[in-house]
């Protein structure tokens, strides 16, 4: 009986082994298994880990902020304006 966590593929009738391997690699790549395997192959220093996490965070945030609603856009502009006003007022105050 196949388990739900099996990560295999079924060879289709008439399908070449090369094509089946390509499907398997694609499946493993989309699940992030290949990347994790490469990462675990060698020791990763804390600095390297921090850099890797920063790179992935940039990618994640790009996707997250690709589509911004108008309401969110207004809030962002208001925050920028408030920050600019606060910075301007602190420059004018000589105390």
Biopython code that builds the backbone (N, CA, C, O; Angstrom):
import numpy as np
from Bio.PDB.StructureBuilder import StructureBuilder

atoms = [
    (1, "UNK", "N", (0.840, -1.172, 0.000)),
    (1, "UNK", "CA", (0.000, 0.000, 0.000)),
    (1, "UNK", "C", (0.892, 1.245, 0.000)),
    (1, "UNK", "O", (1.831, 1.344, 0.790)),
    (2, "UNK", "N", (0.593, 2.184, -0.887)),
    (2, "UNK", "CA", (1.403, 3.393, -1.004)),
    (2, "UNK", "C", (1.057, 4.360, 0.121)),
    (2, "UNK", "O", (-0.109, 4.536, 0.475)),
    (3, "UNK", "N", (2.084, 4.977, 0.669)),
    (3, "UNK", "CA", (1.884, 5.951, 1.734)),
    (3, "UNK", "C", (1.788, 7.333, 1.123)),
    (3, "UNK", "O", (2.269, 7.566, 0.014)),
    (4, "UNK", "N", (1.164, 8.250, 1.849)),
    (4, "UNK", "CA", (0.969, 9.596, 1.321)),
    (4, "UNK", "C", (2.278, 10.367, 1.213)),
    (4, "UNK", "O", (2.355, 11.332, 0.454)),
    (5, "UNK", "N", (3.313, 9.965, 1.956)),
    (5, "UNK", "CA", (4.575, 10.705, 1.910)),
    (5, "UNK", "C", (5.572, 10.105, 0.915)),
    (5, "UNK", "O", (6.726, 10.534, 0.879)),
    (6, "UNK", "N", (5.157, 9.131, 0.113)),
    (6, "UNK", "CA", (6.035, 8.589, -0.915)),
    (6, "UNK", "C", (6.277, 9.654, -1.977)),
    (6, "UNK", "O", (5.348, 10.328, -2.422)),
    (7, "UNK", "N", (7.522, 9.792, -2.372)),
    (7, "UNK", "CA", (7.855, 10.809, -3.366)),
    (7, "UNK", "C", (8.346, 10.144, -4.635)),
    (7, "UNK", "O", (9.441, 10.442, -5.111)),
    (8, "UNK", "N", (7.576, 9.281, -5.164)),
    (8, "UNK", "CA", (7.959, 8.591, -6.372)),
    (8, "UNK", "C", (7.025, 8.933, -7.507)),
    (8, "UNK", "O", (6.077, 9.703, -7.353)),
    (9, "UNK", "N", (7.312, 8.351, -8.636)),
    (9, "UNK", "CA", (6.444, 8.516, -9.796)),
    (9, "UNK", "C", (6.177, 7.139, -10.379)),
    (9, "UNK", "O", (6.962, 6.210, -10.187)),
    (10, "UNK", "N", (5.094, 7.015, -11.073)),
    (10, "UNK", "CA", (4.765, 5.777, -11.748)),
    (10, "UNK", "C", (5.199, 5.898, -13.207)),
    (10, "UNK", "O", (4.899, 6.894, -13.866)),
    (11, "UNK", "N", (5.892, 4.902, -13.704)),
    (11, "UNK", "CA", (6.331, 4.901, -15.090)),
    (11, "UNK", "C", (5.114, 4.679, -15.974)),
    (11, "UNK", "O", (4.421, 3.670, -15.846)),
    (12, "UNK", "N", (4.860, 5.616, -16.863)),
    (12, "UNK", "CA", (3.700, 5.511, -17.750)),
    (12, "UNK", "C", (3.997, 4.522, -18.872)),
    (12, "UNK", "O", (5.156, 4.279, -19.207)),
    (13, "UNK", "N", (2.961, 3.967, -19.438)),
    (13, "UNK", "CA", (3.128, 2.986, -20.497)),
    (13, "UNK", "C", (3.765, 3.650, -21.715)),
    (13, "UNK", "O", (3.265, 4.655, -22.220)),
    (14, "UNK", "N", (4.869, 3.079, -22.177)),
    (14, "UNK", "CA", (5.563, 3.598, -23.350)),
    (14, "UNK", "C", (6.468, 4.786, -23.060)),
    (14, "UNK", "O", (7.048, 5.356, -23.984)),
    (15, "UNK", "N", (6.599, 5.171, -21.790)),
    (15, "UNK", "CA", (7.424, 6.328, -21.439)),
    (15, "UNK", "C", (8.877, 5.889, -21.265)),
    (15, "UNK", "O", (9.150, 4.842, -20.678)),
    (16, "UNK", "N", (9.804, 6.696, -21.778)),
    (16, "UNK", "CA", (11.214, 6.361, -21.627)),
    (16, "UNK", "C", (11.670, 6.645, -20.200)),
    (16, "UNK", "O", (11.078, 7.455, -19.487)),
    (17, "UNK", "N", (12.725, 5.967, -19.809)),
    (17, "UNK", "CA", (13.266, 6.138, -18.464)),
    (17, "UNK", "C", (13.794, 7.561, -18.290)),
    (17, "UNK", "O", (13.648, 8.144, -17.216)),
    (18, "UNK", "N", (14.400, 8.121, -19.325)),
    (18, "UNK", "CA", (14.924, 9.484, -19.245)),
    (18, "UNK", "C", (13.805, 10.484, -18.948)),
    (18, "UNK", "O", (13.970, 11.394, -18.136)),
    (19, "UNK", "N", (12.667, 10.302, -19.617)),
    (19, "UNK", "CA", (11.535, 11.204, -19.418)),
    (19, "UNK", "C", (10.986, 11.055, -17.993)),
    (19, "UNK", "O", (10.614, 12.045, -17.362)),
    (20, "UNK", "N", (10.936, 9.832, -17.497)),
    (20, "UNK", "CA", (10.448, 9.582, -16.139)),
    (20, "UNK", "C", (11.393, 10.208, -15.114)),
    (20, "UNK", "O", (10.942, 10.771, -14.117)),
    (21, "UNK", "N", (12.702, 10.112, -15.356)),
    (21, "UNK", "CA", (13.669, 10.738, -14.452)),
    (21, "UNK", "C", (13.509, 12.255, -14.439)),
    (21, "UNK", "O", (13.628, 12.896, -13.394)),
    (22, "UNK", "N", (13.240, 12.814, -15.606)),
    (22, "UNK", "CA", (13.033, 14.258, -15.691)),
    (22, "UNK", "C", (11.793, 14.662, -14.886)),
    (22, "UNK", "O", (11.810, 15.678, -14.192)),
    (23, "UNK", "N", (10.719, 13.869, -14.978)),
    (23, "UNK", "CA", (9.518, 14.160, -14.190)),
    (23, "UNK", "C", (9.806, 14.069, -12.699)),
    (23, "UNK", "O", (9.329, 14.893, -11.918)),
    (24, "UNK", "N", (10.591, 13.062, -12.300)),
    (24, "UNK", "CA", (10.942, 12.894, -10.897)),
    (24, "UNK", "C", (11.774, 14.077, -10.396)),
    (24, "UNK", "O", (11.508, 14.612, -9.320)),
    (25, "UNK", "N", (12.788, 14.489, -11.180)),
    (25, "UNK", "CA", (13.623, 15.618, -10.786)),
    (25, "UNK", "C", (12.790, 16.887, -10.662)),
    (25, "UNK", "O", (12.990, 17.674, -9.737)),
    (26, "UNK", "N", (11.859, 17.090, -11.586)),
    (26, "UNK", "CA", (11.003, 18.276, -11.539)),
    (26, "UNK", "C", (10.153, 18.261, -10.273)),
    (26, "UNK", "O", (10.005, 19.283, -9.603)),
    (27, "UNK", "N", (9.600, 17.104, -9.956)),
    (27, "UNK", "CA", (8.766, 16.979, -8.762)),
    (27, "UNK", "C", (9.577, 17.251, -7.500)),
    (27, "UNK", "O", (9.126, 17.976, -6.613)),
    (28, "UNK", "N", (10.761, 16.677, -7.420)),
    (28, "UNK", "CA", (11.605, 16.883, -6.251)),
    (28, "UNK", "C", (12.062, 18.338, -6.145)),
    (28, "UNK", "O", (12.182, 18.881, -5.047)),
    (29, "UNK", "N", (12.312, 18.957, -7.289)),
    (29, "UNK", "CA", (12.755, 20.345, -7.296)),
    (29, "UNK", "C", (11.644, 21.273, -6.819)),
    (29, "UNK", "O", (11.908, 22.200, -6.053)),
    (30, "UNK", "N", (10.407, 21.044, -7.256)),
    (30, "UNK", "CA", (9.307, 21.907, -6.827)),
    (30, "UNK", "C", (9.033, 21.756, -5.337)),
    (30, "UNK", "O", (8.579, 22.701, -4.693)),
    (31, "UNK", "N", (9.302, 20.587, -4.787)),
    (31, "UNK", "CA", (9.106, 20.373, -3.356)),
    (31, "UNK", "C", (10.288, 20.878, -2.538)),
    (31, "UNK", "O", (10.213, 20.917, -1.309)),
    (32, "UNK", "N", (11.376, 21.264, -3.195)),
    (32, "UNK", "CA", (12.535, 21.812, -2.504)),
    (32, "UNK", "C", (13.459, 20.758, -1.917)),
    (32, "UNK", "O", (14.339, 21.083, -1.120)),
    (33, "UNK", "N", (13.275, 19.518, -2.295)),
    (33, "UNK", "CA", (14.070, 18.432, -1.722)),
    (33, "UNK", "C", (15.506, 18.474, -2.244)),
    (33, "UNK", "O", (16.451, 18.271, -1.481)),
    (34, "UNK", "N", (15.669, 18.733, -3.522)),
    (34, "UNK", "CA", (17.014, 18.747, -4.115)),
    (34, "UNK", "C", (17.847, 19.871, -3.496)),
    (34, "UNK", "O", (19.015, 19.672, -3.162)),
    (35, "UNK", "N", (17.243, 21.046, -3.346)),
    (35, "UNK", "CA", (17.956, 22.181, -2.759)),
    (35, "UNK", "C", (18.358, 21.873, -1.319)),
    (35, "UNK", "O", (19.476, 22.181, -0.906)),
    (36, "UNK", "N", (17.459, 21.270, -0.561)),
    (36, "UNK", "CA", (17.774, 20.931, 0.828)),
    (36, "UNK", "C", (18.882, 19.886, 0.897)),
    (36, "UNK", "O", (19.755, 19.953, 1.762)),
    (37, "UNK", "N", (18.842, 18.917, -0.020)),
    (37, "UNK", "CA", (19.867, 17.878, -0.053)),
    (37, "UNK", "C", (21.241, 18.502, -0.331)),
    (37, "UNK", "O", (22.226, 18.147, 0.315)),
    (38, "UNK", "N", (21.304, 19.422, -1.283)),
    (38, "UNK", "CA", (22.567, 20.089, -1.598)),
    (38, "UNK", "C", (23.049, 20.911, -0.415)),
    (38, "UNK", "O", (24.245, 20.955, -0.125)),
    (39, "UNK", "N", (22.117, 21.560, 0.266)),
    (39, "UNK", "CA", (22.461, 22.402, 1.409)),
    (39, "UNK", "C", (23.011, 21.563, 2.558)),
    (39, "UNK", "O", (23.943, 21.988, 3.242)),
    (40, "UNK", "N", (22.451, 20.388, 2.775)),
    (40, "UNK", "CA", (22.875, 19.543, 3.890)),
    (40, "UNK", "C", (24.132, 18.738, 3.577)),
    (40, "UNK", "O", (24.700, 18.104, 4.467)),
    (41, "UNK", "N", (24.561, 18.758, 2.338)),
    (41, "UNK", "CA", (25.729, 17.965, 1.936)),
    (41, "UNK", "C", (26.990, 18.402, 2.680)),
    (41, "UNK", "O", (27.831, 17.570, 3.020)),
    (42, "UNK", "N", (27.122, 19.702, 2.933)),
    (42, "UNK", "CA", (28.313, 20.223, 3.606)),
    (42, "UNK", "C", (27.880, 21.113, 4.764)),
    (42, "UNK", "O", (26.750, 21.599, 4.801)),
    (43, "UNK", "N", (28.791, 21.318, 5.705)),
    (43, "UNK", "CA", (28.491, 22.160, 6.851)),
    (43, "UNK", "C", (28.287, 23.604, 6.408)),
    (43, "UNK", "O", (29.009, 24.120, 5.554)),
    (44, "UNK", "N", (27.291, 24.240, 7.007)),
    (44, "UNK", "CA", (26.973, 25.623, 6.685)),
    (44, "UNK", "C", (27.251, 26.475, 7.919)),
    (44, "UNK", "O", (26.679, 26.245, 8.984)),
    (45, "UNK", "N", (28.123, 27.449, 7.768)),
    (45, "UNK", "CA", (28.445, 28.313, 8.903)),
    (45, "UNK", "C", (27.254, 29.222, 9.211)),
    (45, "UNK", "O", (26.397, 29.430, 8.352)),
    (46, "UNK", "N", (27.196, 29.756, 10.409)),
    (46, "UNK", "CA", (26.082, 30.656, 10.756)),
    (46, "UNK", "C", (25.996, 31.873, 9.837)),
    (46, "UNK", "O", (24.899, 32.350, 9.546)),
    (47, "UNK", "N", (27.134, 32.377, 9.381)),
    (47, "UNK", "CA", (27.133, 33.525, 8.462)),
    (47, "UNK", "C", (26.522, 33.126, 7.122)),
    (47, "UNK", "O", (25.714, 33.864, 6.560)),
    (48, "UNK", "N", (26.911, 31.951, 6.609)),
    (48, "UNK", "CA", (26.352, 31.472, 5.339)),
    (48, "UNK", "C", (24.847, 31.252, 5.462)),
    (48, "UNK", "O", (24.086, 31.542, 4.538)),
    (49, "UNK", "N", (24.434, 30.737, 6.608)),
    (49, "UNK", "CA", (23.007, 30.486, 6.823)),
    (49, "UNK", "C", (22.241, 31.803, 6.818)),
    (49, "UNK", "O", (21.162, 31.896, 6.233)),
    (50, "UNK", "N", (22.802, 32.827, 7.474)),
    (50, "UNK", "CA", (22.160, 34.135, 7.518)),
    (50, "UNK", "C", (22.042, 34.727, 6.108)),
    (50, "UNK", "O", (21.007, 35.285, 5.742)),
    (51, "UNK", "N", (23.124, 34.595, 5.319)),
    (51, "UNK", "CA", (23.096, 35.111, 3.942)),
    (51, "UNK", "C", (22.059, 34.391, 3.101)),
    (51, "UNK", "O", (21.329, 35.020, 2.335)),
    (52, "UNK", "N", (21.989, 33.049, 3.242)),
    (52, "UNK", "CA", (21.022, 32.268, 2.470)),
    (52, "UNK", "C", (19.599, 32.665, 2.844)),
    (52, "UNK", "O", (18.750, 32.832, 1.968)),
    (53, "UNK", "N", (19.339, 32.815, 4.126)),
    (53, "UNK", "CA", (18.007, 33.193, 4.565)),
    (53, "UNK", "C", (17.644, 34.595, 4.082)),
    (53, "UNK", "O", (16.487, 34.849, 3.747)),
    (54, "UNK", "N", (18.612, 35.504, 4.041)),
    (54, "UNK", "CA", (18.356, 36.856, 3.547)),
    (54, "UNK", "C", (18.005, 36.818, 2.063)),
    (54, "UNK", "O", (17.103, 37.525, 1.615)),
    (55, "UNK", "N", (18.730, 35.978, 1.293)),
    (55, "UNK", "CA", (18.421, 35.852, -0.141)),
    (55, "UNK", "C", (17.014, 35.318, -0.363)),
    (55, "UNK", "O", (16.277, 35.840, -1.199)),
    (56, "UNK", "N", (16.638, 34.285, 0.377)),
    (56, "UNK", "CA", (15.301, 33.713, 0.185)),
    (56, "UNK", "C", (14.225, 34.686, 0.654)),
    (56, "UNK", "O", (13.134, 34.719, 0.084)),
    (57, "UNK", "N", (14.518, 35.484, 1.689)),
    (57, "UNK", "CA", (13.541, 36.465, 2.163)),
    (57, "UNK", "C", (13.273, 37.515, 1.086)),
    (57, "UNK", "O", (12.138, 37.957, 0.910)),
    (58, "UNK", "N", (14.312, 37.907, 0.375)),
    (58, "UNK", "CA", (14.138, 38.881, -0.710)),
    (58, "UNK", "C", (13.203, 38.309, -1.766)),
    (58, "UNK", "O", (12.286, 38.991, -2.223)),
    (59, "UNK", "N", (13.433, 37.064, -2.154)),
    (59, "UNK", "CA", (12.570, 36.430, -3.161)),
    (59, "UNK", "C", (11.134, 36.329, -2.665)),
    (59, "UNK", "O", (10.189, 36.605, -3.405)),
    (60, "UNK", "N", (10.980, 35.928, -1.401)),
    (60, "UNK", "CA", (9.647, 35.760, -0.829)),
    (60, "UNK", "C", (8.901, 37.089, -0.797)),
    (60, "UNK", "O", (7.716, 37.144, -1.127)),
    (61, "UNK", "N", (9.583, 38.151, -0.403)),
    (61, "UNK", "CA", (8.937, 39.453, -0.317)),
    (61, "UNK", "C", (8.612, 40.024, -1.686)),
    (61, "UNK", "O", (7.629, 40.750, -1.839)),
    (62, "UNK", "N", (9.429, 39.704, -2.685)),
    (62, "UNK", "CA", (9.110, 40.152, -4.042)),
    (62, "UNK", "C", (7.770, 39.601, -4.479)),
    (62, "UNK", "O", (6.944, 40.325, -5.035)),
    (63, "UNK", "N", (7.554, 38.331, -4.231)),
    (63, "UNK", "CA", (6.292, 37.709, -4.609)),
    (63, "UNK", "C", (5.159, 38.263, -3.760)),
    (63, "UNK", "O", (4.071, 38.524, -4.275)),
    (64, "UNK", "N", (5.399, 38.445, -2.471)),
    (64, "UNK", "CA", (4.356, 38.918, -1.563)),
    (64, "UNK", "C", (3.873, 40.309, -1.926)),
    (64, "UNK", "O", (2.674, 40.587, -1.878)),
    (65, "UNK", "N", (4.801, 41.184, -2.289)),
    (65, "UNK", "CA", (4.429, 42.577, -2.546)),
    (65, "UNK", "C", (4.222, 42.890, -4.020)),
    (65, "UNK", "O", (4.130, 44.058, -4.398)),
    (66, "UNK", "N", (4.148, 41.860, -4.854)),
    (66, "UNK", "CA", (3.943, 42.090, -6.280)),
    (66, "UNK", "C", (2.596, 42.749, -6.533)),
    (66, "UNK", "O", (2.484, 43.667, -7.347)),
    (67, "UNK", "N", (1.592, 42.282, -5.841)),
    (67, "UNK", "CA", (0.241, 42.797, -6.028)),
    (67, "UNK", "C", (-0.191, 43.471, -4.731)),
    (67, "UNK", "O", (-0.521, 42.804, -3.751)),
    (68, "UNK", "N", (-0.185, 44.797, -4.740)),
    (68, "UNK", "CA", (-0.557, 45.563, -3.556)),
    (68, "UNK", "C", (-1.905, 46.216, -3.822)),
    (68, "UNK", "O", (-2.108, 46.846, -4.860)),
    (69, "UNK", "N", (-2.819, 46.061, -2.879)),
    (69, "UNK", "CA", (-4.128, 46.682, -3.034)),
    (69, "UNK", "C", (-3.999, 48.192, -2.877)),
    (69, "UNK", "O", (-3.004, 48.692, -2.351)),
    (70, "UNK", "N", (-5.017, 48.908, -3.341)),
    (70, "UNK", "CA", (-4.979, 50.368, -3.258)),
    (70, "UNK", "C", (-4.978, 50.829, -1.804)),
    (70, "UNK", "O", (-4.313, 51.808, -1.467)),
    (71, "UNK", "N", (-5.718, 50.134, -0.940)),
    (71, "UNK", "CA", (-5.773, 50.507, 0.476)),
    (71, "UNK", "C", (-4.394, 50.360, 1.121)),
    (71, "UNK", "O", (-3.957, 51.225, 1.880)),
    (72, "UNK", "N", (-3.718, 49.260, 0.810)),
    (72, "UNK", "CA", (-2.379, 49.042, 1.355)),
    (72, "UNK", "C", (-1.417, 50.084, 0.821)),
    (72, "UNK", "O", (-0.554, 50.577, 1.548)),
    (73, "UNK", "N", (-1.567, 50.419, -0.453)),
    (73, "UNK", "CA", (-0.698, 51.432, -1.057)),
    (73, "UNK", "C", (-0.877, 52.789, -0.372)),
    (73, "UNK", "O", (0.098, 53.509, -0.151)),
    (74, "UNK", "N", (-2.132, 53.139, -0.034)),
    (74, "UNK", "CA", (-2.404, 54.397, 0.671)),
    (74, "UNK", "C", (-1.748, 54.401, 2.043)),
    (74, "UNK", "O", (-1.154, 55.399, 2.450)),
    (75, "UNK", "N", (-1.857, 53.269, 2.765)),
    (75, "UNK", "CA", (-1.254, 53.175, 4.097)),
    (75, "UNK", "C", (0.253, 53.362, 4.014)),
    (75, "UNK", "O", (0.846, 54.046, 4.849)),
    (76, "UNK", "N", (0.870, 52.753, 3.007)),
    (76, "UNK", "CA", (2.320, 52.883, 2.840)),
    (76, "UNK", "C", (2.703, 54.334, 2.592)),
    (76, "UNK", "O", (3.663, 54.836, 3.175)),
    (77, "UNK", "N", (1.947, 55.009, 1.723)),
    (77, "UNK", "CA", (2.229, 56.421, 1.424)),
    (77, "UNK", "C", (2.044, 57.292, 2.664)),
    (77, "UNK", "O", (2.831, 58.207, 2.905)),
    (78, "UNK", "N", (0.983, 57.001, 3.468)),
    (78, "UNK", "CA", (0.749, 57.772, 4.689)),
    (78, "UNK", "C", (1.898, 57.584, 5.678)),
    (78, "UNK", "O", (2.339, 58.542, 6.313)),
    (79, "UNK", "N", (2.376, 56.358, 5.805)),
    (79, "UNK", "CA", (3.494, 56.090, 6.716)),
    (79, "UNK", "C", (4.756, 56.822, 6.262)),
    (79, "UNK", "O", (5.491, 57.376, 7.080)),
    (80, "UNK", "N", (4.999, 56.820, 4.952)),
    (80, "UNK", "CA", (6.169, 57.522, 4.427)),
    (80, "UNK", "C", (6.064, 59.013, 4.698)),
    (80, "UNK", "O", (7.042, 59.650, 5.092)),
    (81, "UNK", "N", (4.860, 59.578, 4.483)),
    (81, "UNK", "CA", (4.649, 61.005, 4.705)),
    (81, "UNK", "C", (4.828, 61.358, 6.182)),
    (81, "UNK", "O", (5.424, 62.383, 6.513)),
    (82, "UNK", "N", (4.308, 60.499, 7.071)),
    (82, "UNK", "CA", (4.441, 60.745, 8.508)),
    (82, "UNK", "C", (5.908, 60.669, 8.932)),
    (82, "UNK", "O", (6.365, 61.475, 9.742)),
    (83, "UNK", "N", (6.634, 59.713, 8.391)),
    (83, "UNK", "CA", (8.055, 59.577, 8.725)),
    (83, "UNK", "C", (8.837, 60.778, 8.218)),
    (83, "UNK", "O", (9.739, 61.269, 8.897)),
    (84, "UNK", "N", (8.494, 61.253, 7.026)),
    (84, "UNK", "CA", (9.186, 62.419, 6.468)),
    (84, "UNK", "C", (8.882, 63.662, 7.295)),
    (84, "UNK", "O", (9.764, 64.488, 7.527)),
    (85, "UNK", "N", (7.632, 63.795, 7.741)),
    (85, "UNK", "CA", (7.250, 64.944, 8.556)),
    (85, "UNK", "C", (7.965, 64.906, 9.892)),
    (85, "UNK", "O", (8.418, 65.938, 10.388)),
    (86, "UNK", "N", (8.069, 63.715, 10.479)),
    (86, "UNK", "CA", (8.749, 63.577, 11.763)),
    (86, "UNK", "C", (10.232, 63.908, 11.614)),
    (86, "UNK", "O", (10.817, 64.561, 12.478)),
    (87, "UNK", "N", (10.829, 63.463, 10.530)),
    (87, "UNK", "CA", (12.255, 63.746, 10.300)),
    (87, "UNK", "C", (12.461, 65.246, 10.059)),
    (87, "UNK", "O", (13.444, 65.828, 10.518)),
    (88, "UNK", "N", (11.528, 65.854, 9.340)),
    (88, "UNK", "CA", (11.631, 67.285, 9.048)),
    (88, "UNK", "C", (11.472, 68.113, 10.319)),
    (88, "UNK", "O", (12.188, 69.094, 10.523)),
    (89, "UNK", "N", (10.526, 67.714, 11.175)),
    (89, "UNK", "CA", (10.297, 68.473, 12.397)),
    (89, "UNK", "C", (11.457, 68.319, 13.375)),
    (89, "UNK", "O", (11.761, 69.251, 14.120)),
    (90, "UNK", "N", (12.104, 67.165, 13.385)),
    (90, "UNK", "CA", (13.257, 66.979, 14.282)),
    (90, "UNK", "C", (14.476, 67.782, 13.801)),
    (90, "UNK", "O", (15.340, 68.138, 14.603)),
    (91, "UNK", "N", (14.543, 68.062, 12.505)),
    (91, "UNK", "CA", (15.635, 68.880, 11.983)),
    (91, "UNK", "C", (15.419, 70.356, 12.311)),
    (91, "UNK", "O", (16.376, 71.091, 12.554)),
    (92, "UNK", "N", (14.138, 70.790, 12.317)),
    (92, "UNK", "CA", (13.817, 72.188, 12.601)),
    (92, "UNK", "C", (13.974, 72.516, 14.080)),
    (92, "UNK", "O", (14.272, 73.661, 14.422)),
    (93, "UNK", "N", (13.780, 71.547, 14.961)),
    (93, "UNK", "CA", (13.837, 71.780, 16.405)),
    (93, "UNK", "C", (15.307, 71.802, 16.861)),
    (93, "UNK", "O", (15.952, 70.754, 16.861)),
    (94, "UNK", "N", (15.851, 72.964, 17.250)),
    (94, "UNK", "CA", (17.274, 73.043, 17.615)),
    (94, "UNK", "C", (17.572, 72.595, 19.046)),
    (94, "UNK", "O", (18.717, 72.729, 19.477)),
    (95, "UNK", "N", (16.622, 72.077, 19.795)),
    (95, "UNK", "CA", (16.876, 71.688, 21.182)),
    (95, "UNK", "C", (17.567, 70.398, 21.282)),
    (95, "UNK", "O", (17.851, 69.934, 22.387)),
]
sb = StructureBuilder()
sb.init_structure("model")
sb.init_model(0)
sb.init_chain("A")
sb.init_seg("    ")
for serial, (resi, resn, name, xyz) in enumerate(atoms, 1):
    if name == "N":
        sb.init_residue(resn, " ", resi, " ")
    sb.init_atom(name, np.array(xyz, "f"), 0.0, 1.0, " ", f" {name:<3s}", serial, name[0])
structure = sb.get_structure()
